[in-house]
Amino acid sequence: MKKTLAMEQRLVTLLYMASSSGYSSSPCAACKFLRRKCLPDCIFAPYFPPEEPQKFANVHKIFGASNVSKLLNEVLPHQREDTVNSLAYEAEARLKDPVYGCVGAISVLQRQVIRLQKELDATNADLIQYTCREMPSTVSRPVHYRRKNNNNMVQVYGDGGFDQNCGGYYHPNAWSNVHDGDGQEGDDGGM
């Protein structure tokens, strides 16, 4: 009984010392994975908490603990968290796609953006067409193109499709009278 009481007191003293020094008794994920004692000045402890053991396991498998330790010591302290997050992201991507890693994921996302941009452009074109069909036309007569033939005679042909209110397509001289090409109203300059 005295023996267990002494052990309990000893344990309480150790826990008190550990908590008063700000040192957690639970080793970080890196030290736990590497099966070593986690010291208060452990370079891994702030970035690989014990709740995230897979994060360190992935980074260790791809980069190695020694390389990560060297890298973290070379990086400025305020950049270490971003460095670890980048390493963890790359390691996870490398495990999923050993050949391309995160570059493969970026390529997939870029192709998806291009496909979605084309889809958006097509939808916008459909919307413009739909809007133009629903919009009352400001043109009181069909739009025709005018062109001079070789005998300096003006010919009227075809209808013009969209007017200026629908998508901004221009129809030459849509509202003017047809003249013989003297530079007056209705002349399209020899279109």
Secondary structure, 3 states (H helix, E strand, C coil): CHHHHHHHHHHHHHHHHHHHCCCCCCCCHHHHHHCCCCCCCCCCCCCCCCCCHHHHHHHHHHHCHHHHHHHHHHCCHHHHHHHHHHHHHHHHHHHHCCCCCHHHHHHHHHHHHHHHHHHHHHHHHHHHHHHHHHCCCCCCCCCCEEEECCCCCEEEECCCCCCCCCCCCCCCCCCCCCCCCCCCCCCCCCC
